[in-house]
Amino acid sequence: MVQLTEVVDEHFQEGQPGPEEDDDYTDTDSEISTESDYDPLNETLTDRLYALRDIIPPQTRSSIASKFNTTTSVVGSVLSFSGKTIWVIGTSALVIVVPWALAWAEEQQVIEMEKEMKMREMGGELLTAGGDGSATVQQAAAVLGKEAKPAL
């Protein structure tokens, strides 16, 4: 019959070089406890999605992350470009359109003033035309381009 004997290797009996053993060391990330601190009402959507990371294979996760990063980069580039474009258009409008609008408004004021001056001159000529009422009516008709008759 075969008899088994245990042979102890002296190599395993010696201590290993390095730091002293720590009695508080555990190989888990969290302490094992009998009481549960888990409260599903306080769990957020982010916590739940983070817990699902082990279910999705690493290759799929990296593919999703790559697509997300690409999309984020494209959206950021488009927003940056559109913001710069709006800035250029806005400043161009301020530099070109505002002075033009001010000059146009000033030109309109000058035209209105010239019309007013002509009307005053015509009114003065009508008043200084003399004592004959029919002559004044005739001058007014000539200015207006219509046939006018005296009111009386």
DSSP file (Angstrom, degrees, kcal/mol; ACC not computed):
  #  RESIDUE AA STRUCTURE BP1 BP2  ACC     N-H-->O    O-->H-N    N-H-->O    O-->H-N    TCO  KAPPA ALPHA  PHI   PSI    X-CA   Y-CA   Z-CA
    1    1 A M              0   0    0      0, 0.0     2,-0.4     0, 0.0     0, 0.0   0.000 360.0 360.0 360.0 152.8    0.0    0.0    0.0
    2    2 A V        -     0   0    0      2,-0.0     2,-0.5     0, 0.0     0, 0.0  -0.752 360.0-161.0 -98.0 133.8    1.1    3.6   -0.7
    3    3 A Q        -     0   0    0     -2,-0.4     2,-0.4     2,-0.0     0, 0.0  -0.950   8.5-144.8-116.2 132.4    1.7    6.0    2.1
    4    4 A L        -     0   0    0     -2,-0.5     2,-0.4     2,-0.0    -2,-0.0  -0.774  15.7-174.6 -97.9 136.2    1.8    9.7    1.5
    5    5 A T        -     0   0    0     -2,-0.4     2,-0.5     2,-0.0    -2,-0.0  -0.976  23.9-123.7-127.9 145.5    4.0   12.0    3.4
    6    6 A E        -     0   0    0     -2,-0.4     2,-0.6     2,-0.0    -2,-0.0  -0.750  19.2-157.3 -90.8 128.4    4.2   15.7    3.3
    7    7 A V        -     0   0    0     -2,-0.5     2,-0.5     2,-0.0    -2,-0.0  -0.928  10.3-145.3-107.0 122.1    7.5   17.3    2.5
    8    8 A V        -     0   0    0     -2,-0.6     2,-0.5     2,-0.0     3,-0.0  -0.749  11.1-136.1 -90.1 126.6    7.9   20.8    3.7
    9    9 A D    >>  -     0   0    0     -2,-0.5     3,-0.8     1,-0.1     4,-0.5  -0.705   4.3-147.2 -83.2 128.7   10.0   23.0    1.4
   10   10 A E  H >> S+     0   0    0     -2,-0.5     4,-0.9     1,-0.2     3,-0.6   0.760  93.7  69.0 -68.0 -24.2   12.4   25.1    3.4
   11   11 A H  H 34 S+     0   0    0      1,-0.2     3,-0.5     2,-0.2    -1,-0.2   0.869  98.7  49.2 -62.9 -36.2   12.1   28.0    0.9
   12   12 A F  H <4 S+     0   0    0     -3,-0.8    -1,-0.2     1,-0.2    -2,-0.2   0.636 101.9  63.9 -79.5 -13.1    8.5   28.6    2.1
   13   13 A Q  H << S+     0   0    0     -3,-0.6    -1,-0.2    -4,-0.5    -2,-0.2   0.757  88.3  84.4 -79.5 -24.8    9.5   28.6    5.7
   14   14 A E  S  < S-     0   0    0     -4,-0.9     2,-0.1    -3,-0.5    -3,-0.0  -0.430  86.2-108.8 -78.8 152.8   11.7   31.7    5.3
   15   15 A G        -     0   0    0     -2,-0.1    -1,-0.1     1,-0.1    -2,-0.1  -0.457  32.6-115.3 -76.6 153.3   10.3   35.3    5.4
   16   16 A Q        -     0   0    0     -2,-0.1     2,-0.1     3,-0.1    -1,-0.1  -0.654  27.8-111.7 -89.5 145.0   10.1   37.3    2.3
   17   17 A P  S    S+     0   0    0      0, 0.0    -1,-0.1     0, 0.0     0, 0.0  -0.466  76.2  63.0 -70.9 148.5   12.1   40.5    1.9
   18   18 A G  S    S-     0   0    0     -2,-0.1     3,-0.1     3,-0.0     0, 0.0  -0.852  90.2 -12.9 132.8-168.0   10.1   43.7    1.8
   19   19 A P  S    S-     0   0    0      0, 0.0     3,-0.1     0, 0.0    -3,-0.1  -0.231  76.0 -95.6 -66.8 155.4    7.8   45.6    4.1
   20   20 A E        -     0   0    0      1,-0.1     2,-0.1     0, 0.0     0, 0.0  -0.321  49.9 -91.7 -66.8 152.0    6.5   44.1    7.2
   21   21 A E        -     0   0    0     -3,-0.1     2,-0.5     1,-0.1    -1,-0.1  -0.419  35.3-138.8 -68.8 139.9    3.0   42.5    7.0
   22   22 A D    >   -     0   0    0      1,-0.1     3,-1.1    -2,-0.1    -1,-0.1  -0.877   2.9-153.8-101.7 127.4    0.2   44.8    7.9
   23   23 A D  T 3  S+     0   0    0     -2,-0.5    -1,-0.1     1,-0.2    -2,-0.0   0.764  93.7  56.9 -71.7 -23.7   -2.5   43.2   10.0
   24   24 A D  T 3  S+     0   0    0     -3,-0.0    -1,-0.2     2,-0.0     2,-0.2   0.467  80.3 118.7 -86.6  -0.2   -5.2   45.6    8.7
   25   25 A Y    <   +     0   0    0     -3,-1.1     2,-0.3     2,-0.1    -4,-0.0  -0.445  36.7 176.5 -72.5 133.7   -4.6   44.7    5.0
   26   26 A T        -     0   0    0     -2,-0.2    -2,-0.0     2,-0.2     5,-0.0  -0.958  32.3-136.3-130.0 153.8   -7.5   43.2    3.1
   27   27 A D  S    S+     0   0    0     -2,-0.3     2,-0.3     3,-0.0    -2,-0.1   0.232  79.5  84.7 -94.9  14.8   -7.6   42.3   -0.5
   28   28 A T  S    S-     0   0    0      1,-0.1    -2,-0.2     2,-0.1     4,-0.0  -0.792  79.0-127.4-112.4 159.8  -11.0   43.8   -1.1
   29   29 A D  S    S+     0   0    0     -2,-0.3     2,-0.3     2,-0.1    -1,-0.1   0.788  91.6  35.1 -75.9 -27.6  -11.9   47.4   -1.9
   30   30 A S  S    S-     0   0    0      3,-0.0     2,-0.2    -3,-0.0    -2,-0.1  -0.874  91.1 -98.7-127.0 159.1  -14.4   47.7    0.9
   31   31 A E        -     0   0    0     -2,-0.3     2,-0.5     1,-0.1    -2,-0.1  -0.505  37.9-120.2 -73.8 142.3  -14.8   46.4    4.3
   32   32 A I        +     0   0    0     -2,-0.2     2,-0.3    -4,-0.0    -1,-0.1  -0.730  42.1 171.2 -84.9 126.4  -17.0   43.3    4.7
   33   33 A S        -     0   0    0     -2,-0.5    -3,-0.0     2,-0.1     0, 0.0  -0.940  41.1-137.9-135.4 157.9  -19.8   44.1    7.1
   34   34 A T  S    S+     0   0    0     -2,-0.3     2,-0.4     2,-0.1    -1,-0.1   0.750  88.1  76.1 -84.9 -25.2  -22.9   42.3    8.1
   35   35 A E  S    S-     0   0    0     -3,-0.1     2,-0.5     2,-0.0    -2,-0.1  -0.695  79.5-135.7 -88.0 138.9  -25.0   45.5    8.0
   36   36 A S        -     0   0    0     -2,-0.4    -2,-0.1     1,-0.1    -1,-0.0  -0.825  17.7-172.8 -97.9 127.4  -26.0   46.8    4.6
   37   37 A D        +     0   0    0     -2,-0.5     2,-0.4     2,-0.0    -1,-0.1   0.327  48.9 122.9 -93.4   5.7  -25.6   50.5    3.8
   38   38 A Y        +     0   0    0      2,-0.0    -2,-0.1     1,-0.0     5,-0.0  -0.547  34.4 176.3 -76.5 125.5  -27.3   50.1    0.5
   39   39 A D    >   -     0   0    0     -2,-0.4     3,-1.3     1,-0.1     4,-0.4  -0.933  17.2-161.7-129.2 107.5  -30.4   52.2    0.1
   40   40 A P  G >  S+     0   0    0      0, 0.0     3,-0.6     0, 0.0    -1,-0.1   0.727  88.6  63.1 -64.4 -19.9  -32.0   52.0   -3.4
   41   41 A L  G 3  S+     0   0    0      1,-0.2    -2,-0.0     3,-0.0     0, 0.0   0.795 103.8  47.7 -73.5 -26.8  -33.9   55.2   -2.9
   42   42 A N  G <  S+     0   0    0     -3,-1.3     2,-0.4     2,-0.1    -1,-0.2   0.427  87.1 109.6 -92.3   0.6  -30.7   57.2   -2.7
   43   43 A E    <   -     0   0    0     -3,-0.6     2,-0.1    -4,-0.4    -5,-0.0  -0.625  58.1-148.7 -82.0 131.8  -29.1   55.6   -5.7
   44   44 A T     >  -     0   0    0     -2,-0.4     4,-1.9     1,-0.1     5,-0.1  -0.438  26.9-107.4 -93.9 170.1  -28.8   57.9   -8.7
   45   45 A L  H  > S+     0   0    0      1,-0.2     4,-2.6     2,-0.2     5,-0.2   0.866 120.8  55.9 -63.6 -36.6  -29.0   57.1  -12.4
   46   46 A T  H  > S+     0   0    0      1,-0.2     4,-2.5     2,-0.2    -1,-0.2   0.908 105.7  51.0 -62.6 -41.9  -25.2   57.7  -12.7
   47   47 A D  H  > S+     0   0    0      1,-0.2     4,-1.8     2,-0.2    -1,-0.2   0.907 111.2  48.3 -62.0 -41.2  -24.6   55.1   -9.9
   48   48 A R  H  X S+     0   0    0     -4,-1.9     4,-1.0     2,-0.2    -2,-0.2   0.912 112.5  47.2 -67.6 -41.9  -26.8   52.5  -11.7
   49   49 A L  H  < S+     0   0    0     -4,-2.6     3,-0.5     1,-0.2     4,-0.3   0.893 110.5  52.8 -65.7 -38.2  -25.0   53.1  -15.1
   50   50 A Y  H >< S+     0   0    0     -4,-2.5     3,-1.1     1,-0.2    -1,-0.2   0.858 105.8  54.7 -64.4 -34.7  -21.6   52.9  -13.4
   51   51 A A  H >< S+     0   0    0     -4,-1.8     3,-0.6     1,-0.2    -1,-0.2   0.760 101.7  59.2 -70.2 -23.7  -22.6   49.5  -11.9
   52   52 A L  G >X S+     0   0    0     -4,-1.0     4,-1.2    -3,-0.5     3,-1.2   0.502  76.9  94.7 -81.9  -3.3  -23.5   48.2  -15.4
   53   53 A R  G <4 S+     0   0    0     -3,-1.1    -1,-0.2    -4,-0.3    -2,-0.1   0.793  81.5  53.6 -62.3 -27.9  -20.0   48.8  -16.7
   54   54 A D  G <4 S+     0   0    0     -3,-0.6    -1,-0.3    -4,-0.2    -2,-0.1   0.704 102.1  59.1 -79.7 -18.4  -18.9   45.2  -15.9
   55   55 A I  T <4 S+     0   0    0     -3,-1.2    -2,-0.2    -4,-0.2    -1,-0.2   0.872  94.4  71.4 -76.2 -36.9  -21.9   43.8  -17.9
   56   56 A I  S  < S-     0   0    0     -4,-1.2     5,-0.0     1,-0.1     0, 0.0  -0.665  94.5-113.5 -83.0 131.0  -20.8   45.5  -21.2
   57   57 A P     >  -     0   0    0      0, 0.0     4,-2.5     0, 0.0     3,-0.3  -0.253  23.6-115.3 -62.5 150.8  -17.7   43.9  -22.7
   58   58 A P  H  > S+     0   0    0      0, 0.0     4,-2.6     0, 0.0     5,-0.2   0.846 114.4  53.8 -57.9 -36.5  -14.5   46.1  -22.8
   59   59 A Q  H  > S+     0   0    0      2,-0.2     4,-2.0     1,-0.2     5,-0.1   0.910 111.0  45.6 -66.5 -40.1  -14.4   46.2  -26.6
   60   60 A T  H  > S+     0   0    0     -3,-0.3     4,-2.7     2,-0.2     5,-0.2   0.903 112.3  51.7 -68.0 -40.3  -18.0   47.5  -26.8
   61   61 A R  H  X S+     0   0    0     -4,-2.5     4,-2.8     1,-0.2    -2,-0.2   0.921 110.5  47.9 -61.1 -43.7  -17.3   50.0  -24.0
   62   62 A S  H  X S+     0   0    0     -4,-2.6     4,-2.4     2,-0.2    -1,-0.2   0.878 111.6  50.7 -67.0 -35.8  -14.3   51.4  -25.9
   63   63 A S  H  X S+     0   0    0     -4,-2.0     4,-2.4     2,-0.2    -2,-0.2   0.927 112.8  45.7 -65.0 -44.5  -16.4   51.6  -29.1
   64   64 A I  H  X S+     0   0    0     -4,-2.7     4,-2.5     2,-0.2    -2,-0.2   0.920 113.6  49.3 -63.8 -43.9  -19.1   53.5  -27.3
   65   65 A A  H  X S+     0   0    0     -4,-2.8     4,-2.7     2,-0.2    -2,-0.2   0.895 110.6  50.9 -62.9 -40.1  -16.6   55.7  -25.6
   66   66 A S  H  X S+     0   0    0     -4,-2.4     4,-2.4     2,-0.2    -2,-0.2   0.926 112.1  46.1 -63.5 -45.3  -14.9   56.4  -28.9
   67   67 A K  H  X S+     0   0    0     -4,-2.4     4,-2.6     2,-0.2    -2,-0.2   0.898 113.3  49.8 -65.0 -39.9  -18.2   57.3  -30.6
   68   68 A F  H  X S+     0   0    0     -4,-2.5     4,-2.7     2,-0.2    -2,-0.2   0.923 111.9  47.5 -63.7 -44.9  -19.2   59.5  -27.7
   69   69 A N  H  X S+     0   0    0     -4,-2.7     4,-2.3     2,-0.2    -2,-0.2   0.890 112.6  49.5 -65.0 -39.1  -15.8   61.3  -27.7
   70   70 A T  H  X S+     0   0    0     -4,-2.4     4,-2.6     2,-0.2    -2,-0.2   0.932 112.5  47.1 -64.4 -45.2  -16.0   61.8  -31.5
   71   71 A T  H  X S+     0   0    0     -4,-2.6     4,-2.8     1,-0.2     5,-0.2   0.918 112.1  50.2 -62.2 -43.8  -19.6   63.2  -31.3
   72   72 A T  H  X S+     0   0    0     -4,-2.7     4,-2.4     1,-0.2    -1,-0.2   0.906 111.5  49.0 -61.1 -41.8  -18.6   65.5  -28.5
   73   73 A S  H  X S+     0   0    0     -4,-2.3     4,-2.4     2,-0.2    -2,-0.2   0.909 112.3  47.5 -64.4 -43.1  -15.6   66.8  -30.4
   74   74 A V  H  X S+     0   0    0     -4,-2.6     4,-2.7     2,-0.2     5,-0.2   0.931 112.7  48.4 -65.6 -45.3  -17.7   67.4  -33.6
   75   75 A V  H  X S+     0   0    0     -4,-2.8     4,-2.6     1,-0.2     5,-0.2   0.917 112.4  49.5 -61.9 -42.6  -20.4   69.2  -31.6
   76   76 A G  H  X S+     0   0    0     -4,-2.4     4,-2.4    -5,-0.2    -1,-0.2   0.905 111.7  48.6 -62.0 -41.5  -17.8   71.3  -29.9
   77   77 A S  H  X S+     0   0    0     -4,-2.4     4,-2.8     2,-0.2    -2,-0.2   0.917 112.1  48.3 -65.0 -43.2  -16.2   72.2  -33.2
   78   78 A V  H  X S+     0   0    0     -4,-2.7     4,-2.8     2,-0.2     5,-0.2   0.925 113.4  47.2 -63.9 -44.2  -19.5   73.1  -34.8
   79   79 A L  H  X S+     0   0    0     -4,-2.6     4,-2.3    -5,-0.2    -1,-0.2   0.907 113.3  48.8 -64.2 -40.6  -20.4   75.3  -31.8
   80   80 A S  H  X S+     0   0    0     -4,-2.4     4,-2.3    -5,-0.2    -2,-0.2   0.935 113.5  46.3 -63.6 -46.4  -17.0   77.0  -31.8
   81   81 A F  H  X S+     0   0    0     -4,-2.8     4,-2.4     1,-0.2    -2,-0.2   0.915 113.5  48.4 -63.4 -43.4  -17.2   77.6  -35.6
   82   82 A S  H  X S+     0   0    0     -4,-2.8     4,-2.5     1,-0.2    -1,-0.2   0.882 110.7  51.4 -66.9 -36.4  -20.7   79.0  -35.4
   83   83 A G  H  X S+     0   0    0     -4,-2.3     4,-2.1    -5,-0.2    -1,-0.2   0.915 111.4  46.9 -64.2 -42.3  -19.8   81.2  -32.5
   84   84 A K  H  X S+     0   0    0     -4,-2.3     4,-2.4     2,-0.2    -2,-0.2   0.890 112.2  51.1 -65.8 -38.5  -16.8   82.6  -34.4
   85   85 A T  H  X S+     0   0    0     -4,-2.4     4,-2.6     2,-0.2     5,-0.2   0.924 110.1  48.4 -64.6 -44.4  -19.0   83.1  -37.5
   86   86 A I  H  X S+     0   0    0     -4,-2.5     4,-2.7     1,-0.2    -1,-0.2   0.888 110.7  52.4 -62.3 -38.7  -21.7   85.0  -35.5
   87   87 A W  H  X S+     0   0    0     -4,-2.1     4,-2.6     2,-0.2     5,-0.3   0.931 110.7  46.7 -62.5 -45.9  -18.9   87.1  -33.9
   88   88 A V  H  X S+     0   0    0     -4,-2.4     4,-2.3     2,-0.2    -2,-0.2   0.927 115.0  46.0 -63.4 -45.3  -17.5   88.1  -37.4
   89   89 A I  H  X S+     0   0    0     -4,-2.6     4,-2.3     2,-0.2    -2,-0.2   0.916 113.9  49.2 -64.5 -42.8  -21.0   88.8  -38.8
   90   90 A G  H  X S+     0   0    0     -4,-2.7     4,-2.0    -5,-0.2    -2,-0.2   0.923 113.7  43.9 -64.0 -45.4  -22.0   90.9  -35.7
   91   91 A T  H  X S+     0   0    0     -4,-2.6     4,-2.5     2,-0.2    -1,-0.2   0.879 112.7  53.0 -69.3 -35.7  -18.8   93.0  -35.7
   92   92 A S  H  X>S+     0   0    0     -4,-2.3     4,-2.7    -5,-0.3     5,-0.5   0.915 108.8  50.6 -63.1 -41.3  -18.9   93.5  -39.4
   93   93 A A  I  X>S+     0   0    0     -4,-2.3     5,-1.4     1,-0.2     4,-1.3   0.910 111.6  47.5 -62.7 -41.3  -22.5   94.7  -39.1
   94   94 A L  I  <5S+     0   0    0     -4,-2.0     4,-0.2     3,-0.2    -2,-0.2   0.905 116.1  43.5 -66.2 -40.1  -21.5   97.1  -36.4
   95   95 A V  I  <5S+     0   0    0     -4,-2.5    -2,-0.2    -5,-0.1    -1,-0.2   0.867 130.2  21.7 -75.0 -36.4  -18.5   98.4  -38.3
   96   96 A I  I  X5S+     0   0    0     -4,-2.7     4,-1.4    -5,-0.2    -3,-0.2   0.889 125.0  42.1 -99.8 -49.2  -20.3   98.8  -41.7
   97   97 A V  I  X<S+     0   0    0     -4,-1.3     4,-2.8    -5,-0.5     5,-0.2   0.888 108.2  55.9 -75.2 -40.7  -24.0   99.0  -41.2
   98   98 A V  H  ><S+     0   0    0     -5,-1.4     4,-2.2    -4,-0.2     5,-0.2   0.938 110.3  44.0 -63.3 -48.1  -24.2  101.3  -38.2
   99   99 A P  H  > S+     0   0    0      0, 0.0     4,-2.4     0, 0.0    -1,-0.2   0.906 114.9  50.8 -62.4 -37.7  -22.2  104.2  -39.8
  100  100 A W  H  X S+     0   0    0     -4,-1.4     4,-2.6     2,-0.2    -2,-0.2   0.926 110.1  49.3 -63.3 -43.6  -24.2  103.7  -43.1
  101  101 A A  H  X S+     0   0    0     -4,-2.8     4,-2.3     1,-0.2    -1,-0.2   0.889 111.2  49.6 -63.9 -39.2  -27.5  103.9  -41.2
  102  102 A L  H  X S+     0   0    0     -4,-2.2     4,-2.1    -5,-0.2    -1,-0.2   0.916 112.0  47.6 -65.9 -42.3  -26.4  107.0  -39.4
  103  103 A A  H  X S+     0   0    0     -4,-2.4     4,-2.3     2,-0.2    -2,-0.2   0.899 112.0  50.3 -64.8 -40.3  -25.4  108.7  -42.7
  104  104 A W  H  X S+     0   0    0     -4,-2.6     4,-2.2     2,-0.2    -2,-0.2   0.915 110.6  49.1 -64.3 -42.7  -28.6  107.7  -44.3
  105  105 A A  H  X S+     0   0    0     -4,-2.3     4,-1.9     1,-0.2    -1,-0.2   0.895 111.4  49.8 -64.3 -39.2  -30.7  109.1  -41.5
  106  106 A E  H  X S+     0   0    0     -4,-2.1     4,-2.2     2,-0.2    -1,-0.2   0.903 109.3  51.8 -65.6 -40.7  -28.7  112.3  -41.6
  107  107 A E  H  X S+     0   0    0     -4,-2.3     4,-2.3     1,-0.2    -2,-0.2   0.892 108.2  51.7 -62.0 -40.6  -29.3  112.5  -45.4
  108  108 A Q  H  X S+     0   0    0     -4,-2.2     4,-2.3     1,-0.2    -1,-0.2   0.886 108.6  51.3 -63.8 -38.5  -33.0  112.1  -44.8
  109  109 A Q  H  X S+     0   0    0     -4,-1.9     4,-2.4     2,-0.2    -2,-0.2   0.907 109.4  50.0 -64.4 -41.3  -33.0  114.9  -42.3
  110  110 A V  H  X S+     0   0    0     -4,-2.2     4,-2.3     2,-0.2    -2,-0.2   0.914 110.3  50.2 -63.6 -42.6  -31.2  117.2  -44.8
  111  111 A I  H  X S+     0   0    0     -4,-2.3     4,-2.1     1,-0.2    -2,-0.2   0.914 111.3  48.5 -62.0 -43.2  -33.8  116.3  -47.5
  112  112 A E  H  X S+     0   0    0     -4,-2.3     4,-2.3     1,-0.2    -1,-0.2   0.887 110.5  51.4 -64.7 -39.1  -36.7  117.1  -45.1
  113  113 A M  H  X S+     0   0    0     -4,-2.4     4,-2.4     2,-0.2    -2,-0.2   0.903 108.9  50.8 -65.0 -39.7  -35.1  120.4  -44.1
  114  114 A E  H  X S+     0   0    0     -4,-2.3     4,-2.2     2,-0.2    -2,-0.2   0.903 110.3  49.6 -64.4 -40.5  -34.7  121.4  -47.8
  115  115 A K  H  X S+     0   0    0     -4,-2.1     4,-2.3     1,-0.2    -2,-0.2   0.915 111.0  49.7 -62.1 -42.7  -38.4  120.6  -48.4
  116  116 A E  H  X S+     0   0    0     -4,-2.3     4,-2.1     1,-0.2    -2,-0.2   0.896 109.6  51.1 -63.7 -40.6  -39.4  122.7  -45.4
  117  117 A M  H  X S+     0   0    0     -4,-2.4     4,-2.5     2,-0.2    -1,-0.2   0.907 109.8  49.9 -64.3 -41.3  -37.2  125.6  -46.6
  118  118 A K  H  X S+     0   0    0     -4,-2.2     4,-2.5     1,-0.2    -2,-0.2   0.906 110.1  50.5 -63.0 -41.0  -38.9  125.4  -50.0
  119  119 A M  H  X S+     0   0    0     -4,-2.3     4,-2.3     2,-0.2    -1,-0.2   0.893 110.7  49.3 -64.9 -38.5  -42.3  125.4  -48.5
  120  120 A R  H  X S+     0   0    0     -4,-2.1     4,-2.6     2,-0.2    -2,-0.2   0.910 110.9  49.9 -66.6 -41.4  -41.4  128.5  -46.3
  121  121 A E  H  X S+     0   0    0     -4,-2.5     4,-2.4     2,-0.2    -2,-0.2   0.926 112.0  47.6 -62.8 -43.3  -40.1  130.3  -49.4
  122  122 A M  H  X S+     0   0    0     -4,-2.5     4,-2.0     1,-0.2    -2,-0.2   0.895 112.1  50.3 -64.4 -38.9  -43.3  129.5  -51.3
  123  123 A G  H  X S+     0   0    0     -4,-2.3     4,-1.9     2,-0.2    -2,-0.2   0.895 110.9  49.0 -65.5 -39.5  -45.4  130.7  -48.4
  124  124 A G  H  X S+     0   0    0     -4,-2.6     4,-2.0     2,-0.2    -2,-0.2   0.897 110.4  50.4 -67.1 -39.9  -43.4  133.9  -48.1
  125  125 A E  H  < S+     0   0    0     -4,-2.4     4,-0.3     1,-0.2    -2,-0.2   0.881 110.3  50.6 -65.1 -37.5  -43.8  134.6  -51.8
  126  126 A L  H >< S+     0   0    0     -4,-2.0     3,-0.7     1,-0.2     4,-0.3   0.892 112.1  46.7 -66.7 -38.9  -47.5  134.0  -51.6
  127  127 A L  H 3< S+     0   0    0     -4,-1.9     3,-0.4     1,-0.2    -2,-0.2   0.830 116.2  44.1 -73.7 -31.0  -47.9  136.4  -48.7
  128  128 A T  T 3< S+     0   0    0     -4,-2.0    -1,-0.2     1,-0.2    -2,-0.2   0.306  83.3 101.1 -95.3   9.7  -45.8  139.1  -50.3
  129  129 A A  S <  S-     0   0    0     -3,-0.7     2,-0.3    -4,-0.3    -1,-0.2   0.787  88.3-105.4 -68.9 -27.6  -47.4  138.9  -53.7
  130  130 A G        -     0   0    0     -3,-0.4    -1,-0.2    -4,-0.3     6,-0.1  -0.845  39.9 -54.1 135.3-171.1  -49.5  141.9  -53.2
  131  131 A G  S    S+     0   0    0     -2,-0.3     2,-0.6    -3,-0.1    -1,-0.1   0.657  96.0  98.5 -82.9 -17.1  -53.1  143.0  -52.5
  132  132 A D     >  -     0   0    0      1,-0.2     4,-1.2    -3,-0.2     3,-0.2  -0.619  55.8-163.1 -78.3 118.1  -54.8  141.2  -55.4
  133  133 A G  H  > S+     0   0    0     -2,-0.6     4,-1.9     1,-0.2    -1,-0.2   0.821  87.5  57.1 -69.7 -32.9  -56.3  137.9  -54.1
  134  134 A S  H  > S+     0   0    0      1,-0.2     4,-2.1     2,-0.2    -1,-0.2   0.848 102.9  54.2 -70.6 -32.0  -56.6  136.4  -57.5
  135  135 A A  H  > S+     0   0    0      2,-0.2     4,-2.3     1,-0.2    -1,-0.2   0.891 108.3  49.9 -66.8 -38.6  -52.9  136.8  -58.2
  136  136 A T  H  X S+     0   0    0     -4,-1.2     4,-2.2     2,-0.2    -2,-0.2   0.897 110.7  49.3 -66.2 -39.7  -52.1  134.9  -55.0
  137  137 A V  H  X S+     0   0    0     -4,-1.9     4,-2.2     1,-0.2    -1,-0.2   0.888 110.2  51.4 -66.4 -38.4  -54.4  132.1  -55.9
  138  138 A Q  H  X S+     0   0    0     -4,-2.1     4,-2.0     2,-0.2    -2,-0.2   0.897 109.8  49.0 -65.7 -40.9  -52.9  132.0  -59.4
  139  139 A Q  H  X S+     0   0    0     -4,-2.3     4,-2.2     2,-0.2    -2,-0.2   0.904 111.5  49.4 -65.9 -40.6  -49.4  131.7  -57.9
  140  140 A A  H  X S+     0   0    0     -4,-2.2     4,-2.5     1,-0.2    -2,-0.2   0.891 110.6  50.7 -65.1 -38.7  -50.5  128.9  -55.5
  141  141 A A  H  X>S+     0   0    0     -4,-2.2     4,-1.7     1,-0.2     5,-1.4   0.880 109.3  51.0 -66.5 -37.0  -52.1  127.1  -58.4
  142  142 A A  H  <5S+     0   0    0     -4,-2.0    -2,-0.2     2,-0.2    -1,-0.2   0.906 112.5  46.1 -66.1 -41.0  -48.9  127.4  -60.4
  143  143 A V  H  <5S+     0   0    0     -4,-2.2    -2,-0.2     1,-0.2    -1,-0.2   0.913 118.2  41.6 -67.7 -42.5  -46.8  126.0  -57.5
  144  144 A L  H  <5S-     0   0    0     -4,-2.5    -1,-0.2    -5,-0.2    -2,-0.2   0.694 105.2-127.7 -81.3 -18.3  -49.3  123.1  -56.9
  145  145 A G  T  <5S+     0   0    0     -4,-1.7     2,-0.3     1,-0.3    -3,-0.2   0.749  72.2 104.3  79.0  24.9  -49.8  122.4  -60.5
  146  146 A K  S   <S-     0   0    0     -5,-1.4     2,-0.6    -6,-0.2    -1,-0.3  -0.878  79.4-100.6-130.6 163.0  -53.6  122.5  -60.3
  147  147 A E        -     0   0    0     -2,-0.3     2,-0.4    -3,-0.1    -9,-0.1  -0.765  44.2-167.2 -84.1 125.2  -56.2  125.0  -61.3
  148  148 A A        -     0   0    0     -2,-0.6    -7,-0.1   -11,-0.1    -6,-0.0  -0.883   9.9-162.2-118.0 147.4  -57.3  126.9  -58.2
  149  149 A K        -     0   0    0     -2,-0.4   -15,-0.0    -8,-0.0    -2,-0.0  -0.932  32.9 -99.0-122.5 148.1  -60.3  129.2  -57.7
  150  150 A P        -     0   0    0      0, 0.0   -16,-0.0     0, 0.0   -17,-0.0  -0.328  27.5-126.3 -64.5 150.2  -60.7  131.8  -54.9
  151  151 A A              0   0    0      1,-0.2    -2,-0.0    -2,-0.0     0, 0.0   0.778 360.0 360.0 -69.4 -26.9  -62.8  130.7  -51.9
  152  152 A L              0   0    0      0, 0.0    -1,-0.2     0, 0.0     0, 0.0   0.426 360.0 360.0-100.0 360.0  -65.2  133.7  -52.2
